[in-house]
Amino acid sequence: MRRFVLLAHKAPVAPDFTLNDLPGSAGRIDVLCRAIGAAFFLSHDLRRDVEVDILLQDQVQIRLVGEKLKRLNPDERSTAALIKHALEKLVGEEEEVQSTPGIFVSRRTLPEMVDRLYQLGAHPVVLHEEGSPFEAASIPDDPAFFLSDHQDFSPTDEEALADLPRVSLGSTPLHTSQCITIVHYLLDRQREDEGDLVMCHKVWEESKAHLIKGLLEDFGIPANLVRHVPPSVLPITVDGLSEVRIMVRPRDLQRAREIISDYFEPPIDE
């Protein structure tokens, strides 16, 4: 599961705000609504393996759980209405309560949220401009990414998060929703790259296979060679006996075939 933890410093902890002024009197709840949309929405569907935890003023936690979530729409106003309803349900409650399907609300502080994530087996990570480059970092399974709203992390936030690893999406400050979109993109690509390789071409000469592999890598396409027999000092050319398959990532398949066709021959893919 991917988790995004949003620290909201101005959003109200009581349901007495108006939906007509989300950027103003509602304490920039519009920022949270856009972040929620970026975390969950696909084209005509929702990401079900995502949870968003919102901490309001270090007092109230609202959890949105993708696999149970209903009634979430793309517009900010209706999302803010779900937050407002969650705060109404919290009044007088001491334990976590479900306000609408997939949305849970409770009283919790930042240190308590961090402890809960560890108990669930999640791995908290802080997204920060001064962290290690995301592409070079080793992102653990079940990550929980901490982000701030329109304000920087407060000194209290920094103290509570001081021991967590930090990763960066670059030195340019980005909106919270933009960061979430980029994280999804990078992790989706990483998941694709970890899948099975596919064959883009096959040849019957080891030297030719290495030439093609080198060419693809010059174009930024990693390639592996799979042989049906061990390399030999003798030039075995009988069909199938010395077959060498050139394997690439699924997302590189079309481009790899185009390159091979331009520089060598029409690819054999069977």
Beta strands, then each sheet from edge to edge (+ up, - down):
strand 1: 2-8
strand 2: 41-42
strand 3: 45-46
strand 4: 50-56
strand 5: 60-65
strand 6: 97-100
strand 7: 103-107
strand 8: 123-133
strand 9: 143-148
strand 10: 166-168
strand 11: 198-203
strand 12: 224-227
strand 13: 244-248
sheet 1: 6+ 7- 5+ 4- 1- 9- 8- 10-
sheet 2: 2+ 3-
sheet 3: 11+ 13- 12+
end
